[in-house]
Each structure stands twice: as structure tokens, then as C-alpha cells.
Amino acid sequence: MKITDVKLTVFQRPEAPSDDKVMIKGQSTRSLISEVVAVQVQTDEGFTGEALSLGGGRGMAHYLASTVKPFLIGRDPEYIEANWQKMWEMNRLWFTPLFALGTIDTALWDLYGKILNRPIYKILGAYRDKIPVYASSMTKSSAEEFAEEALDYRERGFQAYKLHVLGEYKFDIKCCEAVREAVGPDYPLMIDVVSGYNQREALIVGRELERLGYYWYEEPLRDYDIHGYKMLADKLDIPVMGIEVIEGSIYTAPEFIVQRAVDIVRSDISFKGGVGQVKKTAALAEAFGMNLEIHTNPNPLLDAANLHVALSIKNTDFFEQLVPETLYNFGVKETVHIDKEGFAHAPTGPGHGIEIDWDFVNKYKILDL
């Protein structure tokens, strides 16, 4: 079997949420959910693998068309690892955007699952069929808004709640206190700073989170500050999570692990090069007795692919769902199913099991490559 074409369709999502609805740490994430690339990897035997990019739009499409597309045509789609390794090698001079290889790898794994007529998590080796979900907030303008939302999602069955805070440490502490008071002492809570603090502020907040009984402390510093992360991990009892967006796929994780600069490894198929690389990184973390928690995306198809990896590994506790969910439900026929008990269930179809809504994509298409 051979890959015969890689079709790239850029579409502009109509009426994407306004900037104030999708703020994280004082910055709008609207560009990640407004102009998106829909990918189809086609074969000579009639199979097609699909993916949606995390933003990127026309720029991402042109990068993929000039580099990855000509590389893949003529290659055997079942050589998943060989194709990835060669793309990784060539990417040294391709200089593709951060999310490019992860997007293509997602489409290739979808294709592989359809060839085998199996869901990705079972091809990877299933560990479970469902996983607890936490609600992952946008940044709010007041502590009261965080508390109200946390209560709402607890009532809806979500098994934990995470605050994407503002990055102003005194305000953030007030928000964390308000949410803990609202939900009580036993409900799992997390905080994601999105690299908003300096080392002194990060230590102050970490000690407050320990007092409040938070479950983990995510990305207090920029990923490259390994010295700062090691200081926090050494001084704090709360698990410190990091290396979400540092480039280098699996290859930048070992130093943070062996230095014990993080207590929990963060990974994501779009940021880290794809399905296979997140699975490998989880095994690396497991060998050192550490959890790997998988990041979400404001994109229902990438969410499904991340879910498949989570269902194939033991050392992860949760599936992350950005909320309100309606902000991110676009371009697909259905989304990941979350039940009333707060579990995300494996999609049932082959590949990642979530189908692109091509009527929607073609209606709002702005470019084909």
C-alpha cells in the first residue's frame, strides 16, 4: 500500500468565540480555533486518515504542502515509526511550525487504525476504556467566577477542576482559596499558571497550594528553566508538572526526569510530534515511577487522539476537557463522550473514531493545497 496524496483544506470557523471568551493568562487563544487545516492522507487502496490542526491556518498548510506532503507521497503508511523518524530527521531543515508533525502523525495513526479496522488505543495496547475527566477553565476576571464554575462542573459529575490563572500571584492565590472553599476539602483541584511566574513568586504560590491541598502545580515557570523547576520540585511537596511546550518531542524529557526537575511529565500529541512519541514518553516516565499527564487541545479531533493515548497507559490520572465545551466543538460530526459520572469514553470507530464534518469544512473553506 502506498500514500498517493495529502490533501490540505484550510477553513475559517464562522463566529469563532470572541477574545474575551477564550482567554488564558490574559491572552486570547482565538487564533487556535478560528483558522484550521483539515488534513486527509489518502492511499491507493482507498483508505484515508484525517486530522485537524491546532490553528496554523494558511501558514501551516503551506509549510505542510512544501515539506511533508511531497515526502509522504509514495511511502507505505503502515511504516508508522520509519515515516516519523525520517520526518523528524528532515525537520531539522524543514523548520516546520511546532504543531506540524503532530498534526500529520495524528492523520497517519488514524489511517493506520482504519487499515487495521481498530481504534488507536487498542492498537497501542489498551489499559482501560474510560478515564476520569477534569474541567479545565479559561482565565476568569474574579475569584467568584472560578468558584461558581468549579461548583457547576462538580455538580455535572466532572471529577476535578483546574484553574488557568492570570499569572499575578496574589490574585491567583485568592482565586485558589475561593475555589477550595467552594468545593470543600476533598474535591481534586489543580492550577495551571501557563509559565506566568518568576521563581520567587512560584515558590510562594506553591506553598499556598500545599496549604490548600491542591492535586498538582502546573507550568509555574517557562519550560527551559530547568534550574527553577528543580528548585521547586526539591522544596515543595505538591507535585510540580512541566515541559508541556518545550520543543524536541521525547528527546527533551530525559534531563528533566533524571534531574527530578518535575514530578509529573506533561505531553501532548500536537506539541510533541504525535501519538507514538507521547506513548514512548509515558513509558519513559513510568520507568522512573512518574506520571505523564496528557494535555488537551481546543480541538475535538486532537482531543480524541490524545484520549486514545491516555487509555493505553497506566501512569496517567485524568483526561483534560477545556470548558465551556461548546467553545471548542467544531468541524466534527461528534465529540468525545463524557458521561454523567465524569468519565471520558473511548471512541468506538477505527482510528481515532471521530469524523471530520466535511460539509462544514467545505462550506467555510478558504484554501485547498
N, C-alpha and C positions, 0 to 999 in steps of 0.2 A: 504494500500500500504506500502511496506517495501523497504528499501535500501538493495540491495543484494551485491553490490561491489563498491569499489572505486579504479579505475584504475589510475595509475600514470606513465606517459611516459615522460622521460627526453630526450630532443633533443638539439643538438648543432647547433645553427644557422650558416650556412655556410657564409663565407665572411661577418661577422658582421663588422660594421663600425670601422675604426681604432680609436685608443685612441684620436687622435687629433681632430677627427670629433665630439666627444660626450663628450667634457669637460664641467664640471660645477664647477665653483670656483677652477679651477686649478686641478681638479680631474677627471679621466675618469669614465664614467658610463657604460663602455662597458660590464662589468660583468652582468648588469641587463638585457641586451638584447641579450646575447650570449647563455648561458646555462639555459634553461627554463623548467618548469614542466607543462605538459598538463594534466589536471585533468578531469576524467569522473566519475560522481556519477550515478550509474545505479540502476534501480528499478525492482521489479518483474512484473510490468505491462508495461515494455518496454520503459519507459521514461529515458532520460539521460541528466543530467546537466553538463555543461562544464565550464572550466576556464583555463587561463594561468597564471602562477606565475610571479611575478616581480623578475626575477633572481632566485637565490637559488640553481638551478640545482640539482645535486645528493644529496647534503646535505639536502636540503628542502624535496626532495622526501623520503628519509629515515626517517626523522622526521615525516612526514605525515603518512607514512606506519606503523610506530611503535606506533603511538598515535591516530590520528584522524580516520584512516581507520577502525581499529577494533571497535572503539567507535560507528561509524555511521552505520555499518552493522546491519541490523535488526530494525533500527529505522524508524519511519514514517516521510517521507520527508516534509509533509505538516505542521509539528510542527516546523516551522522555529525558532520561538523565544525560545521554550523549548530546542531545539537542541543547539542553540547558547549559551544560559545561562549555560547549562551543560558543553559545551566545555570550556567556559570562566572559570568556576569553576575548571575544571580538569587541565586547562592550568597552574595553579599555580605550579603544579609539573611536567607537561609535558615539560615546558621550551622550547616550540617551537619557531622558529625564528619569528621576528616581523611580517612578511608578511603572515605567515601560515594560521591563522584563517580567514583573509580577503580573501585569495585565495579560501579556502573551502567554505566560506559563499557566495562568488560570484557564485560558481558552484551550491550551494543549491538554490539560488534565480533563477538562470537560469532554474534549474529543476522545481521549483515551477511554473515559468511562462509557461513552456511547459506543465505541468499538467493542468493548467487552460487555456492554449492556449491564453495567453495575454502577452503583453510586460510588463516589470517590472515597468516602470514609471506609467502605468495605474493601476497596482495592488497597488502601493503605493499611488495612487491618483494624477492624472495628474494636473499640474498647467499650462503647455504650451506644445507645440510640437516642438519648436525650441528655441535656446538661442544664444546670441551673443558670438563670439569666439575672443580670443586674441591669437596672435602668441607669443610663449614663447621660447626665444632664447637659444642657447648654449652660453658659455662664449667665447668672442672674444678676439683677441690679440690687437685690436686697436679700438679707438672711431669711426673711419671711417667705419669699418666693421659693427658695431652696427647700425650706421645711414643708411648705404646702405640697410641692411636687413629690417629695420623698414619701409623704403620707399617702398621696394618691397612688403611687406605684406600689407601695406596700399593700394597700387595700386591693389592688388589682392582682396581687399574687407574686409580683416580682420579688426575688429572694434577696436582693441587696440593692443599694443605691450609691452612685458615685457622683460627687460634685466636681465639675470642671470650674475651678475657682478663678478669680480675677488675676491673681498674681500679686496682689497687695496684701502683705502677710497679716496685718492687723484686721483688716476687713475679712480676710479668709478665715481667720480663727473664729470670728464672731459667727460666720456662716456655719462652720463646722459644729460649733456649740449649739446653735439653734436647731440644726437637723438632729443632732444626737438627743437633745431634749424632747424634740417632737416624736421621734420614733421609739424612744426607750433604749435601755442599755444593751439589749441582746440582738438587735437587728444589724446585720453587717453593713458597714459604711466604708467608703473609700474616698480618697481625694486625688485628683489629677491636676497638677499645677501647670502642665504644659511648659516646663522649664522657666517658670516665672521668677524664681528667687536667686539671690546670691547665697553663698554658703552660710553666712550668719543667720539670715532670715530662714533658710531651710532647716537649720538646727532648731531654732525657736519653734517653728511650726511643728516639726517632728515631735518634739517633747509634749506639745499640747495635744497632738493626735494620740499619743500614748495615753495621756490622762483621760482622753475621751473614748478610748477603746476602739480606734479605727482599725480596719482589717488590713489595709496596705496604704502606702505613701508613694504615689506615682509621679515620676518625672519632675522632681523639685528643681533640678539643675539641667543645663544643656548636656546632651549625651557625651560630648567629648571631655567633660570634666571628670575624668576617672579619679583624680585625687580627691575632689569634693565628694563624689559618690562613696568612695572608700571611707572617708571620714564619717559620713552619715551612717553608713552600714555598721561601722565599728561602735559608734556612740549611741545609736538608737536601737530599741527593741522592736519597734514596729517594722515589719518587712518593707524594705525600700525597693521600688521597681524602676527599671530604666532600660535604656538602649533601644527605645522604640523606633527612632527615626535616624539613628546613625547609619551611614551607608556602609556597604560591604557585606550584606547578606549574612550568612552564617559566620563569616570569617572575622568579624569584629566582636563576636560574642565571647570567645575563649578568654581573652585577657580580663574582661570584667568578671567572668566566672571564677577563674583561678585566683584572682586578687580578692575575691569576695567583695567586690565593689558594689554589687547589687545582691539582694536576697531573692528577688524574683526577676526572671528574664522576660522582657516584652518582645513580641514578634508579630508579624502581620504579612500576609501573602503579597500585598501590593507594595509595601515598603521594602520587603526583604527578598524579593526575587521570585516568589512563587510558592506553590504548595509543597513541593519536595523539600525546599530549603527550610521552611518552618518546621516540617516534620523532623528533619535532621537536627535542627537547633533544639527542639524539645527533647530529643534523645540525649543530646549533649548535656542539657540542663539536668535531666533525670540522673545521668551518671554521677553528677555532683550533688545529688539529693535536693535539687531545687525545682520549683515550679516554673513553668513557662505559661504565661497568660497571654492569650491571643487578642490582639487589638480588633476593634470594629472598624467599619468604614461607613461613610454616609452614602451607601450604595448597596442596594439589596442583593445584587448578584455576588459581589465580592464578600458580603456578609455570609452568604450561603457557603461559599468556598472556604472561608475561614472556619465556619462551623464544622465542615467536614473534617478538617484537620483536628479541631478540638475533640471531636467524637472518636478520633483514632488514637488519642494519647491519654495516659493515666494522670500525668502531673500537670493538670490544669483544673481550676475550680469552677470557672464561670464562662458564660457567653455574654459578651457586651452588646447591649442594644441601645443605640442613641435614641433619645426621646426629646420631644414627642415624635413617635414613629412616623406619623403622617408627613413629616417634613422630608422624609427620605424614601418614600415609597413611590418610585417612578421607573418607567422603562421596562417593567417586567409584568408577567401575567399573574404572578402570585409571589408572596414574600415568605420568609422563614416563619413557620408556625410556632407561636409561643402560647402554651396552654394556660389555664386559669391557676395552676399551681406554680407557674413561673419557670417552666422548663421549655427550652428550645428543642424541637424535634428534628431529626434528620429528614431532609427532603427525600422523597421516595423514588424519584425517577433516576435514570442513568446520568453519569457525570455529576455536575453539581445540582441537578434536579430542579433548577429554577430557569424558566424560559424567558428570553427577551420578548417583549411585546413589539414585534416588528411593524405593526400598524402604527403604533405610537412613534417609534423611531423614524420611520419613513415620512410620517406626517410632518415632523419637525426637523427633518434633515436639512443640513446646510452645506455638507460636503461629502463626496464619495472619493475614495482613493483605492 
